[in-house]
Amino acid sequence: MNLRFRDPRQRAAIEAAARQAGVSLQEYILSAAYARATAVEDRFLAGFKESMARSGAAFAAEPGTADPSAEQRAAEADALRELERREQGHAA
């Protein structure tokens, strides 16, 4: 592993931290990178679990609260037909 630092103070600080931890510079940097990667993974998994819980709650809702009414479905169908008519007018 080639470790180059633009800032000599940064390298000195990392070397001091590695010495204090009792590990090599390479091992210290790799363990820090691993810790950062697993922290990102943990945040992703927590967000995913939260999303799954919200989705589960939506699917567990009473049918009347999650399903659109017949009037809403008809209004959506009318809006879709109107949109299609406009698109056909632009295509001509």
CYANA upper distance limits for C-alpha pairs under 8 A (distance plus 0.5 A):
  1 MET  CA     26 GLN  CA      7.86
  3 LEU  CA     26 GLN  CA      8.47
  5 PHE  CA     10 GLN  CA      7.59
  5 PHE  CA     11 ARG  CA      6.50
  7 ASP  CA     11 ARG  CA      7.14
  8 PRO  CA     12 ALA  CA      6.65
  9 ARG  CA     13 ALA  CA      6.61
 10 GLN  CA     14 ILE  CA      6.72
 11 ARG  CA     15 GLU  CA      6.52
 12 ALA  CA     16 ALA  CA      6.57
 13 ALA  CA     17 ALA  CA      6.73
 14 ILE  CA     18 ALA  CA      6.61
 14 ILE  CA     25 LEU  CA      7.84
 15 GLU  CA     19 ARG  CA      6.63
 15 GLU  CA     25 LEU  CA      6.43
 16 ALA  CA     20 GLN  CA      6.62
 17 ALA  CA     21 ALA  CA      6.65
 18 ALA  CA     22 GLY  CA      6.55
 18 ALA  CA     23 VAL  CA      5.91
 18 ALA  CA     24 SER  CA      6.55
 18 ALA  CA     25 LEU  CA      6.08
 18 ALA  CA     28 TYR  CA      6.04
 19 ARG  CA     23 VAL  CA      6.61
 19 ARG  CA     24 SER  CA      7.67
 19 ARG  CA     25 LEU  CA      8.40
 21 ALA  CA     28 TYR  CA      8.43
 23 VAL  CA     27 GLU  CA      6.67
 23 VAL  CA     28 TYR  CA      6.69
 24 SER  CA     28 TYR  CA      6.60
 25 LEU  CA     29 ILE  CA      6.73
 26 GLN  CA     30 LEU  CA      6.58
 27 GLU  CA     31 SER  CA      6.47
 28 TYR  CA     32 ALA  CA      6.68
 29 ILE  CA     33 ALA  CA      6.66
 30 LEU  CA     34 TYR  CA      6.58
 31 SER  CA     35 ALA  CA      6.57
 32 ALA  CA     36 ARG  CA      6.68
 33 ALA  CA     37 ALA  CA      6.65
 34 TYR  CA     38 THR  CA      6.63
 35 ALA  CA     39 ALA  CA      6.61
 36 ARG  CA     40 VAL  CA      6.83
 37 ALA  CA     41 GLU  CA      6.75
 38 THR  CA     42 ASP  CA      6.50
 39 ALA  CA     43 ARG  CA      6.76
 40 VAL  CA     44 PHE  CA      6.71
 41 GLU  CA     45 LEU  CA      6.61
 42 ASP  CA     46 ALA  CA      6.59
 43 ARG  CA     47 GLY  CA      6.69
 44 PHE  CA     48 PHE  CA      6.60
 45 LEU  CA     49 LYS  CA      6.58
 46 ALA  CA     50 GLU  CA      6.71
 47 GLY  CA     51 SER  CA      6.63
 48 PHE  CA     52 MET  CA      6.62
 49 LYS  CA     53 ALA  CA      6.68
 50 GLU  CA     54 ARG  CA      6.84
 51 SER  CA     55 SER  CA      6.66
 52 MET  CA     56 GLY  CA      6.46
 53 ALA  CA     57 ALA  CA      6.64
 54 ARG  CA     58 ALA  CA      6.79
 55 SER  CA     59 PHE  CA      6.81
 56 GLY  CA     60 ALA  CA      6.55
 57 ALA  CA     61 ALA  CA      6.70
 58 ALA  CA     66 ALA  CA      7.63
 59 PHE  CA     66 ALA  CA      8.29
 61 ALA  CA     65 THR  CA      7.07
 61 ALA  CA     66 ALA  CA      6.78
 62 GLU  CA     66 ALA  CA      7.00
 63 PRO  CA     67 ASP  CA      6.14
 64 GLY  CA     68 PRO  CA      8.03
 64 GLY  CA     69 SER  CA      8.36
 68 PRO  CA     72 GLN  CA      6.32
 68 PRO  CA     73 ARG  CA      6.81
 69 SER  CA     73 ARG  CA      6.75
 70 ALA  CA     74 ALA  CA      6.64
 71 GLU  CA     75 ALA  CA      6.64
 72 GLN  CA     76 GLU  CA      6.64
 73 ARG  CA     77 ALA  CA      6.66
 74 ALA  CA     78 ASP  CA      6.67
 75 ALA  CA     79 ALA  CA      6.66
 76 GLU  CA     80 LEU  CA      6.63
 77 ALA  CA     81 ARG  CA      6.70
 78 ASP  CA     82 GLU  CA      6.68
 79 ALA  CA     83 LEU  CA      6.63
 80 LEU  CA     84 GLU  CA      6.68
 81 ARG  CA     85 ARG  CA      6.72
 82 GLU  CA     86 ARG  CA      6.82
 83 LEU  CA     87 GLU  CA      6.75
 84 GLU  CA     88 GLN  CA      6.69
 85 ARG  CA     89 GLY  CA      6.80
 86 ARG  CA     90 HIS  CA      6.91
 87 GLU  CA     91 ALA  CA      6.74
 88 GLN  CA     92 ALA  CA      6.92
